[in-house]
């Protein structure tokens, strides 16, 4: 009888679905860990809209970096165990993403304590994406095509700069142009992605920053978008800033992440560390957002018909700028190779500035700013070009239909996603 009862019990147990692991306690531990890391590195936390008391507690009594590393290692083991227990595809996907977030945070603690590894290794450990770095001489053909497009004497960068200077937005027209560009980016995005009724942003012009523009997501569907006027702003940057910082870029990305937190209860999406595997998707998605929102010649048409007149520029010259930009796009990725060579100690700062001028086809001042950005953010620079490559390839695998591409892009925002999920 006992044997029969035992067999029956085992049969019932075998037929009973195993409960899925609860990831929220582990996600809360990750958020608290990240908040404490933020006390050791200014700017590490790019956005946080979770329980205010968690932030207060983290700032009041942060653990040492050694203790945080121990906690991260223990948390990683717990997430691995939970992943092994799960049979649900959505839970597994969330667990894999959470594991990558914790791994990135753990390595950032090593960097805070002074550890340095080669550029590509650093990028992979922080952002879960290993960049593809082409040798500089592979861009020489693109430079030769630019020489043909802009023949003349003097350095090519000077000739390119002379052309670009014709498209400078006058300072007294800058806000008007930027607001018009962002409004159009929003209109086009809203046709494909549902935006909350209370979503909003403020736009500010600032100085004294190493970046060109920045989105500070504040929570509750609200962003502050800042544009740095220390450097000249050209007409083709208006849509770039509008899409990248706003729609469908960082502002929409912030809204989507907050929805995962508030509507789904996924605690890990209450925080956005600057250095995390979300970086390639956010920066790359922001860059790709221009082509998504303005496919084909639609960017040129809107600039020519709307933005050029607002800026007081001659609309008839818009195609020439578009041709120049298309030629310059062939050099995308070259400065990433320069940054790698510089940060890995293969070249000194002076040589890095020289090569950035040459392969970025830019002024010395802008080259210096580019290297200063790499000094400060290091391998974060991969997120713009390598991240865009990953997002673009994934979205465009949906086919040529624009609606399908928007759905593919939105899918990145509405579920836990790592760069590997797109490859």
Secondary structure, 3 states (H helix, E strand, C coil): CHHHHHHHHHHHHHHCCCCCCCCHHHHHHHHHHHHHHCCCCCCCEEEECCCHHHHHHHHHCCCCHHHHHHHHHHHHHHHHHHHHHCCCHHHHHHHHHHHHHHHHHHHHHHHHCCCCCCHHHHHHHHHCCCCCCCCHHHHHHHHHHHHHHCCCCCCHHHHHHHHHHHHECCHHHHHHHHHHHHHHHHHHHHCCCCCCCCCEEEEEEECCCCCCEEEEEEECCEEEEEEECCCCCECCHHHHHHHHHHCCCHHHHHHHHHHHHHCCCCHHHHEEECCCCHHHHHHHHHHHHHHHHCCCCHHHHHHHHHHHHHHCCCHHHHHHHHHHHHHHHCCCCHHHHHHHHHHCCCCCHHHHHHHHHHHHCCCHHHHHHHHHHHHHHHHHHHHHHHHHHHHHHHHHCCCCCHHHHHHHHHHHHCCCCCHHHHC
